[in-house]
Amino acid sequence: MASGVLGLIALALAGFGYVFDDRIQARLDEWQAERFRAENNVPEVLPTAMVGASNAPNPAALSAVPALDDAAELGVLQIAPTEVAGAAPSVTPAVSAPPAASPTPPPSSHLLTGFRYEKQKFNNCGPASLALDLSYWGWQGTQEDTAAFLKPISDDKNVSPIEMYNYLTSLGYDAYIRVNGDVALLKRFIAAGYPVLVEKGLQCAPNEGSRCSDWFGHYSTVVGYDDATQTFVTQDTFRGPDYVQTYAEVMRNWRAFNYLFVVIFPAGPGRDAEVQRLLGAAADLQQNYTEALARARAETETLTERDLAFAWFNVGTNRQYLRDYAGAAEAFDRAREVGLPFRMVWYQFGPYRAYYNVLRFQDVIDLSTAAINSTPKPGLEEAYYWRGLALEAYGQGLEAVEDYKVALEKNPRDLESREALKRLGYLP
């Protein structure tokens, strides 16, 4: 009883200062989220996969299953489509492989400067990190500017690399989004004058305001390295400027996102050619994901516990980008068996795509519902969109429409949900 009264007092005090101090807003939202998870017994891990007939679709509904436009949804991550979903991927490269990266080794240490550091506002690492990265190239905006485009609704839990790319091109910048990064690649780009934005996992420490067991997705910008100390220097909008981590720490946290990285630069043929040269074989997407798949498979043979779950998840991610949906679904099943943090599908949506393409609609519904139910402010338009597709596939059109509408409410720039509502006659 006393704790409840104290909670209400804290809520009132925080609400009074809500608009004046982002720190108060962060504490309030954090307290509400923790209370919500405790009261609703939110599991720490995602549900395991459905099996057998309980996951089979109603045959009468299959004729109404909406077809996915892979090229549109994958955006700049375009790989030549295969003839049949789940078939082996085409070996035709999407682009001609550029010359290999220069064999000249980078110096033993290097540090990029000239960044305008910003402490992120609550749940705003994507917009803040992008603004910080752009400041290196002379851009004068702030995280308020980037957030206005990337997450117009503040409760949106995720900013995807594709959303960043779309915003960058509107400003006259360009970017390469790739996976399978490593220490050598980070050093190569930094030595050449390019900061690297990475998406990774973040495990909160006890003094960082959340339960130390909490796992989140997070962006940060790698700006320097030192071989003597085996450390990277990052501009981290959560943990501070010039935040130092060991090579090993960066690599382990990076695994949760398939070692995904974004290299941003002013648009122009000269810069583009230089970035392609630095990427080497990774400039070709088919090769990039093929090599990432081989790495993830190898890691499933050596890792344990949560690292093993991430490795299996990466196998699934790479297979679904290569359009081996059956193999991807199997890998995602294995990852869920080991145990994935419940926030995993706040940020990465490969399981939805894989299960949908092999007609495992109940798994799409289970995962998206788990994501939606895991937070009191479910700013997860992707979860609503995919659940809508699965409900529509089951013939539950009215329920699907409601999810599409919520997705559009959560993110007015959600083109997929907008197109779904147009297709169903609910938008002109």
N, C-alpha and C positions, 0 to 999 in steps of 0.2 A: 504494500500500500504506500509506504513512505517513498519507495523508489518511483512509483507512479506519479506521486505528487511532485517530487523533485523533477521528474521528467517534464511534467506540464509547466512547471516554473521555468525550466531551462528552455522549453519550447517558446514560452511567451517572451522571455528575455531575448532569445535569439531572433524571434520574429520581429521584435521592436528594432533591432539593429540590422536586420536582414539586408536592407537596401544600402546600408552605409559601410559594410565591411564584408569583403568576400570571405575572410577567415571565419566569420560567424556563420555565413551561408554554408561553407564547407562543413563546419562542425554540426550544424543543424541537419544537413542532408545525410551526413555520415551516421548521426545518432538515429535518424528516422530509418535508414536502411538497416542498421544493425537490429533495431527493435523489430522491424518488419520480418527479417530473417528468423529471429528468435521466436516470434509469435506464430509464424507460419511454417516453422520447421523446414526451412529451405535447405535441401541437401547440399553438401559441399561439392558433390560431383554430379555430372550429368547422368541421366538414366541410361541403363544398358539397352541394347538393341532388342526390338521385337523379333520373335522367331515364329516360323511356321505359318499356319493358315490365318492366324489372328492379324497378320500384317498384309494379307492379300487384299487387293482392291475388289470392289464389286464389279464383275465383268460388265454389267449394264452401264456403269459409269465411265468405262474406258474411252468410249467414243467422244466424250466431252473433255478429255484431258487436254489442257492448253499446251501447245508446243512452245518450247523455250527458244528464244532467239539468242543463241550462245554468243554470236559475234557482238551483238549490242550489249549484252550484260557483261561480257568479259572486257569490254572497252579496249584499251590499248594492249591488253594481254591477248593478242590474237594468234591463234594457232590454226593451221589448216584443218577443217573439220573432217571427220571420218564419215564413211557412208552409213554406218549403223552405230547407234549409241552402244557403248561397251566394247566395241571392236578395238583391235590394236590400232594405235595412232599412226597417222600417215608419217612417212619418213621424209616427206618433202619439206625442206626448211622454209619458214615463213619469210626470211630475208637471207640474203647472201651473207655468209660468215665474213666478218671484217678481219683485217690483219690482226695477228695475235698481239697481245699487250707487249710493250717494250721489254726486252730481256734485261735491260739495265735495272739493277736492284735499287729500290728506294733507299734514301739515307737511313741511318739507324734511329733517327728521331726527327720529328717535324711537328710543328704546331701552327694551326691557322688562327688568325686573330681578326678583329674587326666586326665581331658579332654584337648585336644589341640584345642583351639578355632580358627575358621577361619571365617572371614567375607565373606559372599557369593559374588561371582561375579554376574553380572546382570543375572537374570532369572536362578539362579543356586542353589536354596535352597535345592533341592533334593540331588545332588552330595555333596554339602558342609555339609549338615546335616548328611549324611551317613558317610562321612569321619570323622566328629567330633565324632559321636557315636562310630565308630570303633577305634578311638584313645584311648578310655577308655580301650579297650582290648589289647592295645599295638601295633596296626597297625600303620605303619609309613607313609602311603600315604597321599595325599592331595586331594582337590576337583578336581584338574586337572586329577588325576588318575581315580577317580570315574566317572567324566564326560566323559572321553574318551570311557568308556564302556556304560554308561547310556544314554548319549545324544551326540553322535559323531558330530551331527550338532548343533551348538550353539543355533539356533533359535527354537529348540524343546521346546515347552512350558510345557511339562509334563514329569515327571518321575514317573512311577507307582510303587506301592509296589512290584508287581510281577517282574518288571525289577530289583529292588533292590535285591530281593531274588535270582534271577539268578546270579547276580554279586557276592553276598555274598558266595554262594556255590562254586563259582570258586576260592575263596580265602581261603576256608577251614573253613568258618563260617556257622552258621545255623540261622534260624529265624522262629518265628511264627507270622503270619499276622492274626489279628483278629479284630472284630468290637465290638461295645457295651461296650467300656471301661467306667470306672467311677473313681471317686476319690479314692474309696477303692482299686481298682485294681492298680492304679498308686502308691499309698502308699505301697502296698504289694510288688510290684516288686522293688521299690527303696530301701525299707528296707532290701530286700534280696540281694542287690548289683547289680541290673539290671537297667540301664537307659532305658527309654521307648521313642521310636520315635513315634510321633503322627502327623497325617495329619489333618489339620484344616483350617478354614477360617481366613483370615487376613483382617481387615478393616484399610486402611491407614489413618494416621492422617495428618492434614494440613502441618505439618513440615517434613513430610517424603518423599517429592519429588513428590508425585502424588496427584491427586485430592482426597480430603478427603472422597468422596463418593465411591472411587474405592474399589472393593472387589477382593481378590485373594485367590487362594489356597496356602497353605504354610506348610512346615515341620518344626518341632522343637523338641528338645530332652528334656524331663522332667527328672531332675536329683536330685531334692530335694523337701521337703515339710515341713510345719510347721503348726500344728493344732492350735497353739495359735494365729497366725495371719491369719489363713485360706488362706495360700499362697503356691504356687508352685514356685520352682526355675527352670528356663529353660535355656538351652544353645541355643540361637536363632541367627541363622546366619544373620538375617536381622536387628534385634533390639539390639543385643549385648550379651556378656557373662553374666551369672548370672542374667538373666532378670526375674524379679519377677511379677507374676500375681496371682490374687485371684483364689480360687477354682471355683468361679462362672464364672469368665471371661474365664477360660480355658474350662469349660464345655460348655458354650454358643458358643464359637468359634469352638469347636470340633464337635458340632452337624452337621455342614454342610457336614462332611465326615463320618457320621454314627458312630462317635466315634471310628474311625479306629486307630489301633496302631500296631507297629512292635517291637518285642523283639528280639534283636540280641545277639548271644553268640557264643563262640568257639564250633565247632561241637564236639560231643561226647555223649555217652549214659548217662553219669552221669548228664551233664548239661541239656540234653533233658528231662530227668525224672524230674529234679528239676523245669524246666520251665513249664512242663505239670502240676505238682502239684500246682504251683502258679496260673496257669490259671484256675484250677478247672474245672467246667462244660464247660467253654469256650474252652477247648482243643478239644472238639468235635464240628466240624463245623456245623453239622445239628442243634445241640442244640444252638450254638452260634448265628446263624442267626435266629432261631426260637425265641429266647429271644429278639434279637435286633428288630425283627418285632413287637413283643408285646409292646416293649418300644416305638417304633416309632408311632404305632397306638394310644397309650395312649397320646403321645405328640400332636397328631393332635386334640385332644379334649381340650387342654388347651392353646396352643400357638397362637400367632397372627402375622400377617405381614410376614416379611422375615423368622422368626423362624418357622412359620407355613409351609412356602414353603419348608424349609429344612426337616421338619418332614415328609411331604408327599413324598418328594424325597427319604427319607430313607425307607419309607414303600415300595416304588418301588424298591429300591436297594435290600432290603432283600427278597422281593418276587421273583425278577428275579434270585437271587442266589439260591433260593429254587425251581426255575423253574416253578413258577406260573406266566407265562408271561402275561396272560390276566389281572390278578390282578395287576401286576407290571405296565402295560401300563396304566391302569386306575389311579393308584396312581401318575404316572408321569404326566398324564393329569392334575390332581388336583394341583400338584406342579407348573406347568406352568401357570395355571389359577391364582394362588396367585401371582406369579412373581418370577422367578429365575434370579440371576445375569447372564449376558451373558457369563461369563467365566466358568460357571458351567460345561459345557461339554468340556472344555479344559482338565478337570481332571478326570471326572467320566463318564462312557460310558454305564451304565445300560439302559438308555432310548433307545439307538441304538439297543441293544440286544433284549429288550422287544418288541419294535415296529416291529423289523424285524421278530421275531418269531410269531407274530400275523398278519403278512402280511401287516402291515401299512408302506409300503415302502416310501410313500410321507413324512411321519413324519421323517423318517430317513434322507431323502434328505434335508428337511427343517432345521432340527437341525444341521446337519453337514455343510450345506452351511452357516448357520448363524455363526457357529464357524469359518469357513474358512474366511468369509468376515469381521470378527470382528477385524482383526489385519493386519498391512501392511506386516508382516513377519509370515505367517501362518505355523509355525512349528508344525503342528497338524496331524501327520501321521494317528492317529486313525480316525479323521474325514474323511480324504480322503479314507481310507480303507472301512469304513462303507458306505460312499456314493457310492463307487464303487460297493459294494454288492447290494445295493438297485437299482442302475442303471442296474446292470446285471440282477436282478430279473425282471425289466421292459423290458428286452430284448435289452437294449442299451449297447451292449458289447463293442463297440469301446470307448464310453465315460467312461465305467467302467475301461477299461485297462489304460486309461490316468490317472485316479485317483489312481489306484494301483501303477503306475510308479512314480507319485509324492510322494505317501506315502513312497515308497522305497527310493526315493531321500532324503526325509526329515529325514528318519531313516533307514540306510542300514541294521540294525538288525531287521527290521520289518518282522518277519517270516510269518505272515498271508498274507501280500501283496505279498511276494515272492511266497508263495504257490498258491495264486490266479493266478498270472501270469504264473506259471508253468501249472496250470490246464487248462488255456486258450491257452497254446502253445506259450507263448511269452518268456519263459525262459526254458532252458534245465532242 
